[in-house]
Amino acid sequence: MVYSESTELILVKNLMEECKFEEALRLLDEFEKGRVLTPEEQLSIYILKSRLFGRQWHFNIARKFAKMAYQLSQELGETSQLFEVYLEMIMDANTSSKIEMALEFVDKAENLLKKLKKEHAKEIIKREADLLWQKSFTYYNKDEISKTQQYAERALALRKDLNSSLDIALSLQQLGSFYTIIGEFDFGLNYLEQGLKLSEKINYEHLIPAIYNSYGNYYGYKGELDQSIEYYKKGLLLAKKLKIKLITTSIMNNIGMVYQQKGNLDKAQELFEKSLKISEGLDLSLSSILDSLFHLSIEKGDFDSAHKYLGRIKEIRDRDAMGTIIYLIDKAVMLKTSTRARNRVKAEEIFKHVIEEKEANYEMKITALINLCDLFLIELNHSYDLEILDEIEPYLIQLLNIAEKNHSYSLLAETKLLKAKLALLVLDIKEARQLLSEAQKIAEKHKLHRLAIKISNEHDEFLKQLKNWENLEKSKASLIERIEMANVSEQMEHILRKRAVEQFELSDEDPVVLFIISEGGIPLFSVKFVEEWSFKDHLFGGFLTAINTFSEEMFSEGFERAKFGKYTIIMKSSPPFKVCYLFKGNSYVAQQRIIHFINELQRNKPIWQTFREFYKLNKELQLTDIPSLEPLLREIFIDKEIPLNS
């Protein structure tokens, strides 16, 4: 059946494109009250109202009209508006995390799109773009990251072809949020900046607080919590002004979680309680806020309040697909706090059930896995039975796999650090060193600078204690001593509570000597930074011999740093050379400096070419052979004029 829209309804669509939502709704109401409507006209009104309220983030109202549209479409039978109805039902399912329902309507919409006549190519492209956009949300809920990215990027490309500014802005905000969540921070920031600029240009006020919320997430994931709060507050101010309850409660909840990360539990509670008051009647956010209050109460040791919030979650658990799983996790967390072994066993069973639950998203599975690992460590601290480490291992591997698949790089690095500490409990020093190196590389690669510094400092401390660990291995020290030295519980607590990584004060290292050797171990270049160090001294000869002896072992096993008496050495491979830096002090700073030095060597073609020529001649290079090298060395190692990540 072909349905021709009235002039009024076409005008409503145009007003929506111009972000004049209130005017569009007023015109719809007038149209609805001013005449006897045909069923097709009523269906159009339901569809448009669903979309209008959705574009203003009033999804609780939008979902109501989506359901009304679907019910009427079923009564009408075949109608040309059915595709639009399916789109709104996908929105309804996505916003309530009903994955199977969303997939069902995606399938119906795709089949219908294939049948539609292609006489109006522009309209077909718009429908395809809208469907791809909704599909990206569906597959995000399914934790299928590659498909989420594929559909969202394709939707944006089509919307750009159509030059639909409102839809482009929505796609930019979505992609900015998506890339931020998966740890692709440069992409995320780029899309957020574009989305904010376009939203301001077209006066799409309702999208701006959502973008500020995503900015807050961006800085929060990077560990820059003060900036995170700053952007959250910008979004909160505008969301309150526009009376967008969903974004208001979401941002207040997010700010509360940041304060909880910072350890300010009273401030966090104040924000959660304010958010709860606003969210009453909003099924989409109520369970999340009650969940936040429950976990905060557990952390504060206020078990009476925790029981109260758990009871409320139980009451509303059937209102959305995630509610039941949230209730199960929180019930298990409550059981975990019990001193009775039987309750902890029940908690373990529930966590294992959640991990296997198809409807649980990756964040829920991560929460269950972390708590399950914590349960095993609680048992270890009571029984001192090393067999427990064999039980925890498969769950740690599963946690690492989920974190990697979903680009949760902070958790990935933190879990590697935990595994390093657990390796020390069985005195597997080699494994611990490898895991420390891997954890830092993950944090650095994804620009989690504070976390990278923390892990580097842990690595430094471990190297200082290396002799003690080796002595423990020889003396077969008790597990109690090893647990205390490794600080396993502290790291588990950090992961469990999602504690913020503190800001470290970085002090410059004291350079001693820099030298470059061939991959075969032949000296190519060396420069000393302290007078007391002599290249002719027998100590240097012994040092160089020792370096050649263990350098291959270091690189083959993934190590880049080692202690050499009172010094630390960092070795970086830059084929066909190895750059070795001996210093006293902070390894993170020294590591940044040596990376910068290597980059500058490779960037300066004359210097790099000279090094390669001397290498081919098997001849040692002097500073006099490359006059431009001395000022570079001074800038980086003496004057220390390079910016460092912190």
C-alpha positions as CSV (number, residue, x, y, z in Angstrom):
1,M,0.0,0.0,0.0
2,V,1.4,3.4,-1.0
3,Y,0.9,6.2,1.5
4,S,1.2,9.8,0.6
5,E,2.2,12.1,3.5
6,S,0.3,15.3,4.2
7,T,2.0,18.7,3.9
8,E,1.9,19.0,7.7
9,L,3.8,15.8,8.3
10,I,6.4,16.7,5.7
11,L,6.9,20.0,7.5
12,V,7.4,18.2,10.8
13,K,10.2,16.2,9.2
14,N,11.8,19.3,7.9
15,L,11.6,21.0,11.3
16,M,13.2,17.9,12.9
17,E,16.1,18.2,10.4
18,E,16.5,21.8,11.5
19,C,16.6,20.6,15.2
20,K,13.3,22.5,15.9
21,F,11.9,19.7,18.0
22,E,9.5,21.7,20.2
23,E,7.9,23.3,17.1
24,A,7.7,20.0,15.4
25,L,5.9,18.4,18.3
26,R,3.5,21.3,18.7
27,L,2.6,21.0,15.0
28,L,2.1,17.2,15.4
29,D,-0.2,17.7,18.3
30,E,-2.2,20.4,16.4
31,F,-2.5,18.1,13.4
32,E,-3.6,15.2,15.6
33,K,-6.3,17.2,17.4
34,G,-7.5,19.3,14.4
35,R,-8.9,16.5,12.1
36,V,-10.1,13.0,11.9
37,L,-7.0,11.0,11.1
38,T,-6.7,8.0,8.8
39,P,-4.9,5.0,10.3
40,E,-1.9,5.7,8.1
41,E,-1.7,9.3,9.3
42,Q,-1.9,8.1,12.9
43,L,0.9,5.6,12.3
44,S,3.0,8.4,10.9
45,I,2.4,10.5,14.0
46,Y,3.5,7.6,16.3
47,I,6.6,7.1,14.2
48,L,7.5,10.8,14.2
49,K,6.9,11.2,17.9
50,S,9.0,8.2,18.6
51,R,11.8,9.7,16.6
52,L,11.4,13.2,17.9
53,F,11.6,12.1,21.6
54,G,14.5,9.8,20.8
55,R,16.5,12.6,19.2
56,Q,16.0,14.5,22.5
57,W,17.1,11.5,24.6
58,H,13.7,11.0,26.1
59,F,13.8,7.3,25.3
60,N,11.2,6.3,27.9
61,I,8.6,8.3,25.9
62,A,10.1,7.4,22.5
63,R,9.7,3.6,23.3
64,K,6.1,4.1,24.2
65,F,5.3,5.6,20.8
66,A,7.4,3.0,19.1
67,K,5.3,0.2,20.6
68,M,2.1,2.1,19.7
69,A,3.3,2.4,16.1
70,Y,4.1,-1.3,16.0
71,Q,0.7,-2.3,17.3
72,L,-1.1,-0.2,14.8
73,S,1.1,-1.5,11.9
74,Q,0.1,-5.0,12.9
75,E,-3.6,-4.0,12.6
76,L,-3.0,-2.3,9.2
77,G,-1.1,-5.2,7.7
78,E,1.0,-4.3,4.7
79,T,2.0,-0.7,4.7
80,S,4.8,1.4,3.1
81,Q,5.6,2.8,6.6
82,L,6.5,-0.7,8.0
83,F,10.3,-0.1,7.5
84,E,10.1,3.0,9.7
85,V,8.2,1.1,12.3
86,Y,10.9,-1.6,12.4
87,L,13.6,1.1,12.9
88,E,11.8,2.4,15.9
89,M,11.4,-1.1,17.4
90,I,15.1,-1.7,16.9
91,M,15.6,1.5,18.9
92,D,13.2,0.3,21.6
93,A,15.1,-3.0,21.8
94,N,18.5,-1.4,21.8
95,T,17.8,1.1,24.5
96,S,16.5,-1.7,26.8
97,S,19.3,-4.1,25.9
98,K,17.0,-6.7,24.4
99,I,19.5,-8.1,21.9
100,E,17.5,-11.0,20.5
101,M,14.5,-8.7,19.9
102,A,16.7,-6.1,18.2
103,L,18.2,-8.7,15.9
104,E,14.7,-10.0,15.0
105,F,13.7,-6.5,13.8
106,V,17.0,-5.9,12.1
107,D,16.4,-9.0,10.1
108,K,12.8,-7.9,9.2
109,A,14.0,-4.4,8.2
110,E,16.8,-5.8,6.0
111,N,14.4,-8.2,4.2
112,L,11.9,-5.3,3.7
113,L,14.6,-3.0,2.4
114,K,15.5,-5.5,-0.3
115,K,11.9,-5.5,-1.6
116,L,11.4,-1.7,-1.7
117,K,11.4,-0.1,-5.1
118,K,14.5,1.9,-5.9
119,E,12.7,4.7,-7.7
120,H,13.7,7.2,-5.0
121,A,17.4,6.4,-4.6
122,K,18.0,9.1,-2.0
123,E,15.2,7.7,0.3
124,I,16.6,4.2,0.0
125,I,20.1,5.4,0.9
126,K,18.7,7.2,3.9
127,R,16.9,4.1,5.1
128,E,20.0,2.0,4.6
129,A,22.0,4.5,6.7
130,D,19.4,4.6,9.5
131,L,19.3,0.8,9.6
132,L,23.1,0.6,9.7
133,W,23.2,3.1,12.5
134,Q,20.7,1.1,14.6
135,K,22.6,-2.2,13.7
136,S,25.8,-0.7,15.1
137,F,24.1,-0.2,18.5
138,T,22.7,-3.8,18.3
139,Y,26.1,-5.3,17.7
140,Y,27.7,-3.1,20.3
141,N,25.2,-4.7,22.8
142,K,26.3,-8.1,21.5
143,D,30.0,-7.1,22.2
144,E,30.9,-7.6,18.5
145,I,33.3,-4.7,18.2
146,S,34.4,-5.1,14.5
147,K,30.8,-5.2,13.3
148,T,29.9,-2.2,15.5
149,Q,32.7,-0.2,13.9
150,Q,31.9,-1.4,10.4
151,Y,28.2,-0.5,10.6
152,A,28.7,2.8,12.4
153,E,31.4,4.0,9.9
154,R,29.3,3.0,6.9
155,A,26.2,4.8,8.3
156,L,28.3,8.0,8.7
157,A,29.6,7.7,5.2
158,L,26.1,7.4,3.7
159,R,24.8,10.3,5.9
160,K,27.6,12.5,4.6
161,D,26.6,11.6,1.1
162,L,23.1,12.7,1.9
163,N,24.4,15.8,3.7
164,S,22.0,15.3,6.6
165,S,23.6,17.4,9.3
166,L,21.5,16.1,12.2
167,D,22.1,12.5,11.4
168,I,25.8,13.2,10.8
169,A,26.1,14.8,14.2
170,L,24.4,11.7,15.8
171,S,26.9,9.4,14.0
172,L,29.9,11.5,15.1
173,Q,28.8,11.4,18.7
174,Q,28.2,7.7,18.6
175,L,31.6,7.0,17.0
176,G,33.4,9.3,19.4
177,S,31.8,7.5,22.3
178,F,32.5,4.1,20.7
179,Y,36.2,4.7,20.0
180,T,36.7,6.1,23.4
181,I,35.2,3.1,25.1
182,I,37.4,0.7,23.2
183,G,40.5,2.7,23.9
184,E,41.1,4.1,20.5
185,F,41.5,7.6,22.0
186,D,42.8,9.5,19.0
187,F,39.9,8.4,16.9
188,G,37.5,9.0,19.7
189,L,38.7,12.6,20.4
190,N,38.6,13.4,16.7
191,Y,35.0,12.3,16.2
192,L,33.9,14.1,19.4
193,E,35.5,17.3,18.3
194,Q,33.7,17.1,14.9
195,G,30.4,16.2,16.6
196,L,30.6,19.1,19.0
197,K,31.5,21.6,16.3
198,L,28.6,20.4,14.0
199,S,26.1,20.2,16.9
200,E,26.8,23.8,17.9
201,K,26.6,24.9,14.2
202,I,23.2,23.4,13.6
203,N,22.0,24.2,17.2
204,Y,21.4,20.6,18.1
205,E,21.5,21.4,21.8
206,H,20.2,18.0,23.0
207,L,23.2,16.2,21.6
208,I,25.8,18.5,23.2
209,P,25.5,17.2,26.8
210,A,25.8,13.7,25.4
211,I,29.1,14.7,23.7
212,Y,30.4,16.3,26.9
213,N,29.5,13.1,28.7
214,S,31.6,11.2,26.2
215,Y,34.4,13.8,26.7
216,G,34.2,13.0,30.4
217,N,34.5,9.3,29.6
218,Y,37.5,10.0,27.3
219,Y,39.5,11.7,30.1
220,G,38.2,9.2,32.7
221,Y,39.5,6.2,30.7
222,K,42.8,7.9,30.3
223,G,43.0,8.4,34.1
224,E,42.8,12.2,33.9
225,L,40.0,12.4,36.5
226,D,40.0,16.2,37.1
227,Q,39.5,16.9,33.4
228,S,36.9,14.2,33.3
229,I,34.9,15.9,36.0
230,E,35.2,19.2,34.3
231,Y,33.6,17.9,31.1
232,Y,30.9,15.9,33.0
233,K,29.9,19.1,34.8
234,K,29.6,21.0,31.5
235,G,27.3,18.3,30.2
236,L,25.3,18.2,33.4
237,L,24.6,21.9,33.4
238,L,23.2,21.7,29.9
239,A,21.3,18.5,30.5
240,K,19.6,20.0,33.5
241,K,18.7,23.2,31.5
242,L,17.2,21.0,28.7
243,K,15.5,18.8,31.3
244,I,17.0,15.6,29.8
245,K,16.6,13.3,32.8
246,L,18.4,10.3,31.2
247,I,21.6,12.2,30.5
248,T,21.4,14.1,33.8
249,T,21.2,10.9,35.8
250,S,23.9,9.3,33.7
251,I,26.3,12.1,34.1
252,M,25.7,12.5,37.8
253,N,26.3,8.7,38.2
254,N,29.5,9.0,36.2
255,I,30.8,11.9,38.3
256,G,29.9,9.9,41.4
257,M,32.0,7.0,40.1
258,V,34.9,9.3,39.4
259,Y,34.8,10.5,43.0
260,Q,34.6,6.9,44.1
261,Q,37.7,6.2,42.1
262,K,39.4,9.1,43.8
263,G,38.5,7.6,47.2
264,N,36.0,10.4,48.1
265,L,33.2,8.0,49.0
266,D,30.9,10.6,50.7
267,K,30.9,12.9,47.7
268,A,30.2,9.8,45.5
269,Q,27.2,8.8,47.7
270,E,25.8,12.4,47.6
271,L,25.8,12.3,43.7
272,F,24.4,8.8,43.5
273,E,21.6,9.7,45.8
274,K,20.7,12.8,43.8
275,S,20.8,10.8,40.6
276,L,18.5,8.2,42.1
277,K,16.0,10.8,43.1
278,I,15.9,12.1,39.5
279,S,15.8,8.7,37.9
280,E,12.7,7.5,39.7
281,G,10.4,6.3,36.9
282,L,13.2,6.0,34.3
283,D,13.6,2.3,33.8
284,L,16.6,2.8,31.6
285,S,18.9,4.2,34.4
286,L,17.3,3.2,37.7
287,S,18.9,-0.2,38.0
288,S,22.4,1.2,37.1
289,I,22.2,3.9,39.8
290,L,20.9,1.4,42.5
291,D,23.8,-0.8,41.4
292,S,26.3,2.1,42.0
293,L,24.8,2.8,45.5
294,F,25.0,-0.9,46.3
295,H,28.7,-1.2,45.5
296,L,29.5,2.0,47.2
297,S,27.7,0.7,50.4
298,I,29.7,-2.5,50.2
299,E,33.0,-0.5,49.9
300,K,32.0,1.6,52.9
301,G,31.1,-1.4,54.9
302,D,27.5,-0.2,55.2
303,F,25.9,-3.6,54.8
304,D,22.4,-2.5,56.0
305,S,22.2,0.1,53.1
306,A,23.7,-2.5,50.7
307,H,20.8,-4.9,51.6
308,K,18.3,-2.1,51.1
309,Y,19.6,-1.3,47.6
310,L,19.8,-5.0,46.7
311,G,16.2,-5.4,47.7
312,R,15.2,-2.5,45.4
313,I,17.2,-4.0,42.5
314,K,15.3,-7.3,43.1
315,E,12.0,-5.4,42.9
316,I,12.7,-3.9,39.5
317,R,15.0,-6.6,38.0
318,D,12.4,-7.6,35.4
319,R,12.0,-4.1,33.9
320,D,14.9,-4.4,31.5
321,A,16.9,-7.3,30.2
322,M,20.0,-6.4,32.2
323,G,18.2,-6.0,35.5
324,T,18.2,-9.7,36.4
325,I,21.9,-10.0,35.7
326,I,22.7,-6.9,37.8
327,Y,20.7,-8.4,40.6
328,L,22.6,-11.8,40.3
329,I,26.0,-10.1,40.4
330,D,25.1,-7.9,43.4
331,K,23.6,-10.8,45.2
332,A,26.8,-12.7,44.7
333,V,28.9,-9.7,45.9
334,M,26.8,-9.6,49.1
335,L,27.3,-13.3,49.6
336,K,31.1,-12.8,49.0
337,T,31.3,-10.5,52.1
338,S,30.0,-13.3,54.4
339,T,32.5,-15.0,56.7
340,R,30.6,-18.3,56.2
341,A,32.3,-20.6,53.6
342,R,28.9,-21.8,52.3
343,N,27.9,-18.3,51.3
344,R,31.2,-17.8,49.5
345,V,30.6,-21.0,47.6
346,K,27.1,-19.8,46.5
347,A,28.7,-16.5,45.4
348,E,31.3,-18.5,43.3
349,E,28.4,-20.4,41.6
350,I,26.6,-17.3,40.7
351,F,29.7,-15.5,39.3
352,K,30.4,-18.6,37.2
353,H,26.8,-18.6,35.9
354,V,27.0,-14.9,34.9
355,I,30.2,-15.6,33.0
356,E,28.4,-18.2,30.9
357,E,25.1,-16.1,30.6
358,K,24.5,-15.1,27.0
359,E,22.5,-12.0,27.9
360,A,25.4,-10.7,30.1
361,N,27.4,-8.0,28.3
362,Y,31.2,-7.9,28.5
363,E,31.2,-5.4,31.4
364,M,29.0,-7.7,33.5
365,K,31.2,-10.7,32.7
366,I,34.3,-8.7,33.6
367,T,32.7,-7.7,36.9
368,A,31.9,-11.4,37.6
369,L,35.4,-12.6,36.6
370,I,37.1,-10.0,38.8
371,N,35.0,-10.9,41.8
372,L,35.6,-14.6,41.2
373,C,39.3,-14.1,41.1
374,D,39.1,-12.0,44.3
375,L,37.2,-14.9,45.9
376,F,40.0,-17.3,45.1
377,L,42.6,-14.9,46.6
378,I,40.5,-14.6,49.7
379,E,40.6,-18.3,50.0
380,L,44.4,-18.3,49.3
381,N,44.9,-15.8,52.1
382,H,43.1,-18.2,54.5
383,S,44.4,-21.5,53.4
384,Y,47.9,-20.7,51.9
385,D,47.2,-23.6,49.4
386,L,49.1,-22.9,46.2
387,E,46.7,-25.2,44.2
388,I,44.3,-22.3,44.3
389,L,46.5,-20.5,41.8
390,D,45.8,-23.3,39.3
391,E,42.1,-22.7,39.8
392,I,42.3,-18.9,39.3
393,E,44.5,-19.1,36.2
394,P,41.8,-20.0,33.6
395,Y,39.6,-17.2,34.9
396,L,42.5,-14.7,34.6
397,I,43.1,-15.9,31.0
398,Q,39.4,-15.4,30.3
399,L,39.5,-11.9,31.8
400,L,42.5,-11.1,29.7
401,N,40.8,-12.4,26.5
402,I,37.6,-10.4,27.2
403,A,39.6,-7.2,28.0
404,E,41.6,-7.6,24.8
405,K,38.6,-8.4,22.6
406,N,36.7,-5.4,23.9
407,H,39.8,-3.1,23.9
408,S,39.7,-2.6,27.7
409,Y,43.4,-1.8,27.7
410,S,43.6,-0.4,31.2
411,L,42.1,-3.6,32.6
412,L,44.4,-5.7,30.3
413,A,47.5,-4.0,31.6
414,E,46.3,-4.1,35.3
415,T,45.5,-7.8,35.0
416,K,49.0,-8.5,33.5
417,L,50.4,-6.7,36.5
418,L,48.3,-8.9,38.8
419,K,49.5,-12.1,37.0
420,A,53.1,-10.9,37.4
421,K,52.6,-10.7,41.2
422,L,50.9,-14.1,41.2
423,A,53.9,-15.5,39.3
424,L,56.1,-14.3,42.2
425,L,54.1,-16.4,44.6
426,V,55.4,-19.5,42.8
427,L,58.8,-17.8,42.4
428,D,58.6,-17.8,38.6
429,I,60.8,-14.7,38.3
430,K,61.2,-14.9,34.6
431,E,57.4,-15.0,34.0
432,A,57.0,-12.1,36.4
433,R,59.5,-9.9,34.4
434,Q,57.9,-10.8,31.1
435,L,54.4,-9.9,32.4
436,L,55.7,-6.6,33.8
437,S,57.2,-5.7,30.4
438,E,54.0,-6.7,28.6
439,A,51.8,-4.7,30.9
440,Q,53.9,-1.5,30.5
441,K,54.0,-1.9,26.7
442,I,50.2,-2.2,26.6
443,A,49.7,1.0,28.7
444,E,52.2,2.9,26.6
445,K,50.9,1.8,23.3
446,H,47.4,3.1,24.2
447,K,48.7,6.3,25.8
448,L,47.6,5.3,29.4
449,H,50.6,7.3,30.7
450,R,49.8,7.3,34.4
451,L,49.3,3.5,34.3
452,A,52.5,3.1,32.3
453,I,54.4,5.0,35.0
454,K,52.8,3.0,37.8
455,I,53.8,-0.3,36.1
456,S,57.3,1.0,35.4
457,N,57.8,2.0,39.0
458,E,56.6,-1.5,40.1
459,H,59.2,-3.0,37.7
460,D,61.9,-0.8,39.2
461,E,60.9,-1.9,42.7
462,F,60.9,-5.5,41.6
463,L,64.5,-5.2,40.2
464,K,65.6,-3.6,43.5
465,Q,64.2,-6.6,45.3
466,L,65.4,-9.1,42.8
467,K,68.2,-10.5,45.1
468,N,65.6,-10.9,47.9
469,W,63.3,-12.9,45.6
470,E,66.2,-15.1,44.5
471,N,67.1,-15.6,48.1
472,L,63.5,-16.6,48.8
473,E,63.7,-19.1,46.0
474,K,66.8,-20.6,47.5
475,S,65.5,-20.6,51.1
476,K,62.0,-21.9,50.1
477,A,60.4,-19.1,52.1
478,S,56.8,-19.5,53.2
479,L,53.9,-18.4,51.1
480,I,53.0,-15.9,53.7
481,E,56.3,-14.0,53.2
482,R,55.8,-14.2,49.4
483,I,52.2,-12.8,49.6
484,E,53.4,-9.9,51.7
485,M,56.4,-9.1,49.4
486,A,54.3,-9.3,46.2
487,N,51.5,-7.0,47.4
488,V,48.9,-9.2,45.6
489,S,46.0,-8.1,47.7
490,E,46.7,-4.4,47.0
491,Q,46.7,-5.0,43.2
492,M,43.5,-7.0,43.4
493,E,41.8,-4.3,45.4
494,H,42.9,-1.7,42.9
495,I,41.3,-3.7,40.1
496,L,38.2,-4.6,42.1
497,R,37.5,-1.0,43.2
498,K,38.6,0.5,39.9
499,R,40.8,2.8,41.8
500,A,42.3,5.8,40.0
501,V,46.0,5.6,39.1
502,E,47.6,8.3,41.2
503,Q,49.7,11.1,39.7
504,F,53.3,10.3,40.1
505,E,56.0,13.0,40.5
506,L,58.6,12.1,38.0
507,S,62.2,13.0,38.7
508,D,64.9,13.1,36.0
509,E,67.4,10.2,36.0
510,D,71.1,10.7,36.3
511,P,72.7,9.6,33.0
512,V,76.0,7.7,33.2
513,V,76.8,6.3,29.8
514,L,75.2,5.7,26.5
515,F,76.6,3.2,24.0
516,I,75.5,1.6,20.7
517,I,76.5,-1.8,19.8
518,S,75.9,-4.0,16.7
519,E,73.4,-6.8,17.0
520,G,76.5,-9.1,17.1
521,G,77.7,-7.3,20.2
522,I,80.5,-5.2,18.7
523,P,80.9,-1.6,20.2
524,L,80.0,1.1,17.6
525,F,79.7,4.3,19.6
526,S,79.8,5.3,23.3
527,V,79.6,8.6,25.3
528,K,80.0,9.1,29.0
529,F,78.1,11.7,31.0
530,V,80.0,11.5,34.3
531,E,83.7,12.2,34.8
532,E,84.4,9.3,37.2
533,W,83.4,6.8,34.5
534,S,86.3,5.7,32.4
535,F,85.9,3.7,29.2
536,K,89.5,2.5,29.7
537,D,88.7,1.4,33.3
538,H,88.6,-2.4,33.8
539,L,85.1,-2.0,35.2
540,F,83.8,-0.8,31.8
541,G,85.4,-3.7,30.1
542,G,83.7,-6.1,32.5
543,F,80.5,-4.2,32.1
544,L,80.6,-4.5,28.3
545,T,81.4,-8.2,28.5
546,A,78.5,-8.7,30.9
547,I,76.2,-6.7,28.6
548,N,77.2,-8.9,25.6
549,T,76.6,-12.0,27.7
550,F,73.1,-11.3,28.8
551,S,71.8,-8.9,26.1
552,E,70.7,-11.7,23.8
553,E,68.9,-13.3,26.7
554,M,67.2,-10.0,27.6
555,F,65.8,-9.4,24.2
556,S,64.8,-13.0,23.5
557,E,62.8,-13.1,26.7
558,G,61.2,-9.7,26.2
559,F,63.2,-7.8,28.8
560,E,64.5,-4.3,28.2
561,R,65.8,-3.3,31.6
562,A,68.1,-4.8,34.2
563,K,70.0,-3.8,37.3
564,F,73.8,-3.6,37.1
565,G,75.1,-3.0,40.6
566,K,73.8,0.5,41.6
567,Y,72.9,1.3,38.0
568,T,69.9,0.5,35.8
569,I,70.4,-0.3,32.1
570,I,67.8,0.0,29.4
571,M,68.3,-1.7,26.1
572,K,66.4,-0.9,23.0
573,S,66.7,-2.6,19.6
574,S,66.9,-0.4,16.5
575,P,68.2,-2.8,13.8
576,P,71.0,-3.3,13.0
577,F,71.9,-1.7,16.4
578,K,71.2,-2.0,20.1
579,V,71.1,1.2,22.1
580,C,72.1,0.8,25.7
581,Y,71.6,3.5,28.4
582,L,73.1,3.2,31.8
583,F,71.7,5.6,34.5
584,K,70.7,6.1,38.1
585,G,67.0,6.9,39.0
586,N,63.6,6.5,37.4
587,S,63.4,4.0,34.5
588,Y,60.2,5.5,33.0
589,V,61.8,8.8,32.4
590,A,65.0,7.2,31.1
591,Q,62.9,5.0,28.8
592,Q,61.1,8.0,27.3
593,R,64.4,9.7,26.8
594,I,66.1,6.8,25.0
595,I,63.0,6.3,22.7
596,H,63.2,9.9,21.8
597,F,66.9,9.6,21.1
598,I,66.4,6.6,18.7
599,N,63.5,8.4,16.9
600,E,65.7,11.5,16.4
601,L,68.6,9.3,15.0
602,Q,66.3,7.6,12.5
603,R,64.7,11.0,11.6
604,N,68.1,12.6,10.9
605,K,69.1,10.8,7.7
606,P,72.7,12.0,7.6
607,I,73.4,10.8,11.1
608,W,71.6,7.5,10.6
609,Q,73.5,6.9,7.3
610,T,76.8,7.6,9.0
611,F,76.0,5.1,11.7
612,R,75.2,2.5,9.1
613,E,78.4,3.2,7.1
614,F,80.6,2.7,10.2
615,Y,78.6,-0.4,11.0
616,K,79.4,-1.9,7.6
617,L,83.1,-1.0,8.1
618,N,83.0,-2.6,11.5
619,K,84.6,0.6,12.8
620,E,83.9,2.5,16.1
621,L,82.4,5.9,15.6
622,Q,83.6,9.0,17.5
623,L,81.7,12.3,18.2
624,T,84.1,14.1,15.9
625,D,82.8,11.9,13.0
626,I,79.3,13.4,13.4
627,P,79.5,17.0,14.8
628,S,75.7,17.3,14.7
629,L,75.3,14.5,17.2
630,E,76.8,16.3,20.2
631,P,74.1,19.0,20.4
632,L,71.4,16.3,20.1
633,L,72.9,14.4,23.0
634,R,73.2,17.5,25.1
635,E,69.5,18.5,24.4
636,I,68.2,15.1,25.3
637,F,70.4,13.8,28.1
638,I,72.1,16.8,29.7
639,D,69.7,19.8,29.2
640,K,66.7,17.4,29.2
641,E,64.6,19.6,26.9
642,I,62.3,16.9,25.6
643,P,58.6,16.7,26.8
644,L,57.9,13.5,28.7
645,N,54.5,11.7,29.0
646,S,53.1,11.9,32.5
